[in-house]
């Protein structure tokens, strides 16, 4: 079996951001099965579609060295996904997040997104990131704004239609 060995595990005060394992798939399938939860992430998807997304996330790590890390608490609960996503046809690589049912409102998404943003800036040497957010996804807009991101423009995604592009502060802007 081929293993992705060059992908770092990131840590925060409360979370470990790790590569997905096959045991995580049911969480992803449940997330995508819910129209209410997954509409802002390209869902809903049936189980086969969810598996394709899950496998493409691993492929994204293999091809690009980044994707969606899975967030694990000290208690061993997997609470969501945060990562860097830039498939073919995308305007640029974005910082994105998803919390699994029952995990919202605890600050996990913000904590992990800041860690991934720092990784992109400090380790990968990237400039200011964006987050592409569907109109009406008020929770994601609020998180982006709490992180200092501002609405820059709209963008027509090749797969999802019109999305709002929120620009995060650059590393230099965060240091001011």
ABEGO torsion letter per residue (X at the ends): XBBBAABBBBBBAABBBBBBBAAAAAAAAAAAABAAAAAAAGOBBBAAAAAAAAAAAAAAAAAAGBBBBBBBBAAGBBAEBBBBBBBBGBABBBBBBBBBBGABGAGAAAAAAAAAAAAAAAAAGBBBBBBBBBBGBAAAAAAAAAAGBBBABBBBBAAAEBBBBBBBBBAAAAAX
